[in-house]
């Protein structure tokens, strides 16, 4: 456990994490909020269509729901290696379909499809908002969030007496949210995109495209013994994105030799497999690294040498041991909440951690003065994966997988110990400052 002397720092950190989550109901909002914070810390926002600067500096660029930022210190050259923190901005949810306004038996409903792999039952009977982006006929992109608007109502137990023996949800029939009744919606007031347009401050007829997802509207909260537990939407994986932003800002102000170039890469679409232009399997990170190295005068052979000396820390949330289901975990490796970030290990390379990566993470944790713990799956339970193997395969850079231990991963509302995100940020700060 983290020393109690760290309690004031943990309190401040968790309050800031809560503020970050509140500002980031969608991947697009998360990328924008990360860029906003970095700009406030002296980073220069770049456009991909501009000529990029050469040499030292601190910069950030946003592509859709992804964001990449980096710090080049004085003295960096063509073969200076990169220290890259990889994370993702998206979370499982429901995405708004075309022709989204429907009516059934007097109820107004939203047509949605499942995004990623949510715990479907956790989304029932919650007040949800729509959040994301709309694109208007002039090509402008507008971030939007509606506030509480939707709810997926569960069938009452009186009409399903066996529900507590097993709940089965049909993804089409049982997950369509309600947002009103038709009798209360005269003159087109029940048009869902009209509500979105009003929230975005644009004309309904000007919206020509949208990427809108549901988000739980209950605020993040501390609770439990001594306020040691933290529950929130989207801890998978905003816990890592926030830690990366915090660490990069701290490292940017670190005066020292240009031993490496510090990079934060927060991708979109990880929950879908990362196959997109803003996902980890896309070209975004490689393109940025290419432009940064070219700005330092690198040719292809220099870049290969730099990559050979570089590291990627792939940070994505993992699993704490569940007290009600301990048999689902490895018998000898059962990470506890508050025991520190996870070093994620898998023999089949679902996670990239090897001996060198384990040694690196042990060293970083020691430098930061924080604990860590190993995670490995039960052999009978299939292992998930992260952006780590994708990034390592695409770039050939040594990679290690880590993350904050959670309960209820992929729920509308996940749970962690307050000490663990704080410890993750400490180890990542050491990584950038090494």
N, C-alpha and C positions, 0 to 999 in steps of 0.2 A: 504494500500500500504506500501511497505518497505520504511523506512526512506531514504532520499536522501544521508544521510551520509554514507550509505552502498554502494553507487555507485561504488567506486573503487573495493570493494570486489566482487560485482556482476559482474563487467566487467571481472575480473580475473576468476571468477567461470564459466561464460558462455563461455569464451575462452577455458577453460579446458574441459567443456562439449562438445564443438564443436570438440575438438581434440579427445575426447573419441569416439564420434560418427563416425568421419572420420576413426578411426582405427577399427571400428566394423561393417562392412557391413553385417555380418552374425552372428548367435548365436555363432558359433565356434570362430569367431574372437573376439566377445565380451567377451567370457569366457577367452580367451587367454590374451586379453588386461587387463581385471580385475586382472588376476593372475600376469601379468607382473608388473602392478603398485603396487600390494601388495608385491611382492617379492622385488621390489625396496625400499619399506618402511620397510623391515626387516622381512617379513613373509617367512616361510620356505615352499617350494613346496613339497607336499607329493604325492606319488603314492598309489593308492588303493591296490596294491599288496604288498606293504612294511609293515613291522611292524610299527605301529604308536606309537609316543612317548607318554609317560605319563606325567602328571603334567603340570606346567605352560609353556606358549609359545604362539607364534602366527603362525598359519599355514593356508595353502590354498591347496585345491585339486580340480582338474578339471575332470569332466566326460562328454565327448562329448561336447555339447554346454551349459553345466551347470557348475557353479562354486560355491563352498562353502568355506568360510574362517571363522576363529574364533580366539578369543583372550582369553586365560586362564591366569588370573593374579595370583600372589603369594597369597597363603591363600585360594584359591578355594578348595572346598571339595566335597564329594559325593552328598550332597544335594544342592549345589550351583545352583540357577536357571539360565535359559538362557534368553537373550534378542535377539530375532531373527528378522532380517529384510528379508522379502521375496519379490522377484521381478522376472521378467522373461526377457530372453535375445532375444527371437524371435519376429518377426513382420510379418504381412501379406505380401505376395509376390507371386512370381511364382517359382515353383521348376522344375528343369530340369528332363525330363523323360528319360527312357532308349531309345536307338536309337534316340538321340536328334537332329541329323542333317537331315533336310528335305529340299525338293526343290519344289517350286510351281510357275509355270509361269515365270521361269527364276530367281526367288528370292530364296536365301538361308534363311531358317528359323530355329528357335530353337523350338523343341517340349517341351512345358512346361505344367504343371498342376497347378491349383490354390492352394496356401497354405494359409489356414486360411480364413479370411473374408475381403479381401481388397476392397476399393472403386475402382472398376475396371477402371472407366473412368479416375481416377487420374494418372494411369500408362500409358496413351496414350501419344505418342509424347514426350517421355523423353529418354535421353540417359542412358541406363542401363548397369550395369556390372553383371557378374556372380561371386558369392563369396560363399565360404564354404570350404569343405575339399574333398580331393581325397585320396584313399587308394591304395597303390601300392602292387605288388605281394609279396614283402618282408614283408608285414603287416604294413609298416610305414604309418603314417597319415601325410598329407601335407596340410597346409592351403593355399588357393589360392584365388586371385581376379584378374580379367582380365582387369580392367579399362573399359572405355566406349566401348561397343561392340554391344549392342542390342537396338532395338527400336520397339515399338508396334504402327504402323501407323494407324491413324484414317482415315476413308473414307472422302474424300473431300465433302464439302457441296454441290458442284455442282452435285454430284452423289447421294446425299441424302438430298433433299430439306426440308424434315420435321425433320431433326436431332435436331433442336432447340426446337421442340415440344415434344421431348422425345427420349433419346438415349437408345437403348437396345443392349447389348453386349452378344453374345453367347459365353460361356466360352471356347468352343473348337474352333470355327471357327474364332473368332474375337480377340483372345488374344495371338496369336502366333507371336513372334517378328521376325523381319528381321535382318540379320547381314551381308548381302552382296548380290551380284548377281553371278549366276553360271558362267557367262562368265569370271569373274575375278578370278576364283578359279581353275586354272589348277593343275594337279598332286596331287589332294587330299588336296589342300590348304584350301578348304571350310569345312574341318572336324572340327566340333565344339570342340570335345574332344582333337583334336590335338592342337587347340588354347589354351585350358585350360592347357594341358600338358606343353606347352611352358611357360605359365605364372607361373606354379608351379615348373618348372625346372626339370621335370621328363620325361621319355620316354612315348610316347603315348601308346605303347603296354604294359607298366607296370601298367597302371591304370586299376584296377579290380573292383573298386567301387567308388561312389561319392555321396555327398550330396551338391548340388549347387543350390543357389537361386539367384533371381534377386535383385539388389539394385539400387536405384537412385544414379546417380553420381554427381548431383549438390551439391556443398559444402553447409554446414550450413551457415546461414546468419542472421545478425541483420539488422533490417530496421524499418521504421515507425517513429513516433514522438519521437525524442531523442534516437533513436535506442532501443526502449523499447520492440520490438517484435522480436521473434526468431523463424525461420523456419528451419526445418531439416527433413531428413528421420529418422524414428525409434525412435522418442521421446517416443512413446509407444512401449517398456518400458525402453529404455536406460536412460531416465531421472531419473528413480528410481535406476537402476543398478549403474549409476555413482554417484548418491547421497549416495548410500549405501557404495560404495568403499571409497568415500571421508570421510564419517562419521566414518567408521571402522578404517581407518588409523589415523584419529584424536583421536579416543577413545583409540587406542592401545598405544598411547604416554601419555595417561592420567594417572597420578599417583594417586592411590587411593585404597580403600579397594576392595577386590574381592567380591563385592555384587552380581555380576552376570557374566556369560560368554557371551561375545558379539559374535554374529554369523551373517554373511551375507550368504543368500542362494538365488542365482539367477538361476532359473530353465529354461529349454528349453521347447518348445512345448505347452506353455500356449494357444497360438492361436488355437491349435487343440484340446484342452480339457485336456491337461496335462497327458494323459494316455501313459506314456513311462517311461523307466528306468531313464531318466534324467528330467522327468517332476515332478510337485508337487504331483501328485498322486502316483508316484513311491517311492521306498524305500530310495533314496539317502540321504535326510536330516535325516530321522530316523536312518539310519545306522551310519551317522557321529556323531549324538548326543549320540548314544549308545557307540561308541568307545571312544568319549571324556569323557563320564561319567565313563566308565570302567577304563580309565586311571587315574581317580581320586579316584578309589577304590569303586565305587558305585555298589550296588546290585540292584535288581529289585525294592525293596521298596524305596530305596534312589532315584532312578530315577523318580518314580512316585511322590515323594515329591517335587523333583526339578521341574518337569513339572507343578505341581499344582501351583507353585509360579512363573512360567515363563510367558513371553509375546511374541507373534508374531505380528509385524507390517507388514501387507501385503500392499506393495506400488505398485500401478499400476495407470497409467494415467486415468483421468476422463474427464468430459465434462464441459467446460465453457459455459455460456449462449451464444447462437448464435444470433447475432443481426437481422439476416434475417429470423430466424425461432424461435422466442421466445415462440410460442405456443407449441413447442415440449418439453419444460421444465416445471418443477413444478412452479405454479404461485407464490409461496411464497419463494422458495429456488432457486435462480438464481445466481450461482457463477460467478464472474467476473474475467477476466484475470488480474493478478497483485494483487488479493485479498488474496493470500496465498494458500497453499495446501488445498485439499479437504479432509474432513472427510466424507467418503462414507457410506450411511445408506440405508438399505432396509428391510422392514418388513418381507419379505420372505426369509431372510438370503442369498440372492445373494451376499450381503456383510455381513461381520461378526460383524460389529460394534454394540455394545450394550451400556448400560449406563456406565459400567465400562470402556469400551474402549473409549467412548467419554470423560470421565473424564481424562483418561490417556493422550489422545492427547491434551486436553486443557492444562494440566499441562506441557507437553513437549513443546508446543508452547510458553507458558508463560516463561518457563525457557530459551528458545532460543531467546525470544524477537521477535517472528515472528507471523504474523496473520494466521488464518485459517478460512475456511468457510465450511458449510455443503452442501452436495449434496444428493438429493433424487430424484428419477425419477418421471416424470409425470405418473399418474396411467394408462393412456391410451397408454403409450410407454413401451414396454418390457425392463426390466432391464438386463444389461450384468452381468458378474460375474468375479471373480478373483481367484487367488490361495488361497485366505483367507479361504473360506469355506472348500476347499480340505485339507488344512494343519490343520485346526482346527479339522476336522473330523478324520484325520489320527492320529494326535498326542494328541488330547485332551487338547491342550494349548490354553489359552485365546488369542483371535486374534482381531485386529482392522484393518479396511481397510481405506487407505488414498491414495493420489496421486496428481500429478500436473494437473491443469485444462488445457485442450487443445481445439482448434478448429481443425476440419478436421481429427479426429481420424480415423486411418486405411487408410488414404490417403498415397500416395507415399511420401508426404511431409506434415508434421504436423506443428502446430503453437502454441506457448505459449508466455507468458510474461516473460521477463528475470528475474523478481524478484521471480517467483514462484519456479523454481528448486533450487535457492539459499536458499529460506526459507525452502524447504523440507530438504535439507542437514543439515540446522541448527537444525531443530526439531529432525532429526535422530541422530545427534551427541549428543543431549541431551538424547535421548533414550539410547544410548550406554553408556553414562556417568552417568546416573541417579544413 
